Every structure is written in structure tokens, then in C-alpha cells.
Amino acid sequence: MSAKWPAAFNAVEPKPLKIGILRDIRAGQHEMSEEELERALGAHTETGKYLASMVAGAPRVDRKGNPSSEVSEADAAGQREFSARGWLASR
């Protein structure tokens, strides 16, 4: 995914992704199976760097890297709860 959409899927400096980006990606590509897409997206969004980017007010980006919305306080709080459960310790 980073090769096709480097502005959205940057492992070094990840940005919060647009809600519904998987649906957008499905509509625009046919090289990967549904399972491959879900695994790749999960691998990207479960990294410590990605989770750390989920701060309230941070811009979310679409697959081309364009801002689409902002991380809500509820989403940021959910990330903090997810991290507090020790998920990051296992990565």
C-alpha cells in the first residue's frame, strides 16, 4: 500500500487515516484480495507510531494524503485505552 499511496501510508511518519479509507481503496484497486487489504491496513494502523499519531485534532488523510477530517477526542481516547491495555508492549 505504501508503494501505491505513499502520502497516506508512510511507516516513518504515519498520519491518521480517513475513516472509511478501506472502502475507498477497494474501489480503486484490484491487485489485492479483500484479506490482503485488511491485513495490510491492520499492520499499518496497529504500529506504535501510527497509534501515537492518533491525537485529537490531528488531520486524517485520504489515500492520496489529502486532509479529510480530524481525529476526534473519542477516537484519541479509544487509542489511549487500546494502548493502556498493553497492546503496544506486545509489538
Residue pairs with C-beta under 8 A, 6 or more apart in sequence:
1 8
1 9
1 25
1 40
1 41
1 44
2 9
2 10
2 11
4 29
5 25
5 63
5 64
5 65
6 65
7 61
7 64
7 65
7 66
8 15
8 17
8 21
8 61
8 62
8 63
8 64
8 65
9 44
11 44
11 47
11 49
12 49
13 49
14 44
14 47
14 49
14 50
14 53
15 53
15 58
15 59
15 60
15 61
15 65
16 50
16 53
16 54
16 58
16 59
16 60
16 61
16 71
16 75
17 44
17 45
17 60
17 61
18 24
18 60
18 61
18 62
18 63
18 68
18 69
19 60
19 69
21 41
21 62
21 63
22 37
22 38
22 41
24 62
24 63
25 37
25 41
25 63
26 34
26 37
28 63
29 37
32 40
44 50
45 51
46 87
46 91
47 91
48 88
48 91
51 79
51 82
51 83
51 88
54 71
54 75
54 76
54 79
55 71
55 76
56 70
56 71
56 72
56 73
56 75
56 76
57 70
57 71
58 70
58 71
59 67
59 68
59 69
59 70
59 71
60 67
60 68
60 69
60 70
60 71
61 67
61 68
62 68
